[in-house]
Amino acid sequence: MAYKISSDCISCGTCVPECPVEAISQGADIYEIDAEKCIDCGACAEVCPVSAIAQE
């Protein structure tokens, strides 16, 4: 189960450098996680200031 970023994302970018497999990128409106690359480590969710990242 990959992590997913919800519409609560404020596009701050805090999660990007935390991802060890570079699965997070800027989408059209919010950041997105590539489910194929995500290794379910949860590092991104731990640093999100608005709790917009959770497991699917």
C-alpha positions as CSV (number, residue, x, y, z in Angstrom):
1,M,0.0,0.0,0.0
2,A,1.6,3.2,-1.2
3,Y,1.1,6.6,0.6
4,K,-1.1,9.2,-1.0
5,I,-1.2,13.0,-0.7
6,S,-4.7,14.4,-0.2
7,S,-6.1,17.7,-1.3
8,D,-5.1,19.1,2.1
9,C,-1.6,19.5,0.6
10,I,-0.3,23.1,0.8
11,S,2.5,22.4,-1.7
12,C,5.2,23.3,0.8
13,G,7.6,20.7,-0.5
14,T,8.7,19.5,3.0
15,C,8.1,15.9,2.0
16,V,10.2,15.9,-1.2
17,P,13.7,15.6,0.4
18,E,12.5,13.0,2.9
19,C,11.6,10.4,0.2
20,P,14.6,7.9,-0.1
21,V,13.3,6.7,-3.5
22,E,12.4,10.1,-5.0
23,A,8.7,9.1,-5.5
24,I,7.3,12.6,-4.7
25,S,7.0,15.3,-7.4
26,Q,5.0,18.5,-8.0
27,G,1.7,17.8,-9.6
28,A,-0.7,20.3,-11.3
29,D,-2.0,21.6,-7.9
30,I,-0.4,19.5,-5.2
31,Y,2.5,17.2,-4.7
32,E,2.0,13.6,-5.9
33,I,3.5,10.2,-4.9
34,D,4.3,7.7,-7.6
35,A,2.8,4.5,-6.2
36,E,5.1,2.4,-8.3
37,K,8.2,3.9,-6.6
38,C,6.8,4.3,-3.0
39,I,8.3,1.8,-0.5
40,D,5.8,2.6,2.3
41,C,8.5,4.0,4.6
42,G,6.3,6.8,5.9
43,A,9.1,9.4,6.1
44,C,7.0,11.9,4.1
45,A,3.9,11.5,6.3
46,E,6.0,12.2,9.4
47,V,7.2,15.6,8.2
48,C,4.0,16.9,6.6
49,P,2.9,20.0,8.6
50,V,-0.8,19.6,7.6
51,S,-1.1,15.8,7.8
52,A,-2.0,15.5,4.1
53,I,-0.1,12.3,3.6
54,A,-1.5,8.9,4.6
55,Q,-1.5,5.3,3.5
56,E,-4.0,4.4,0.8
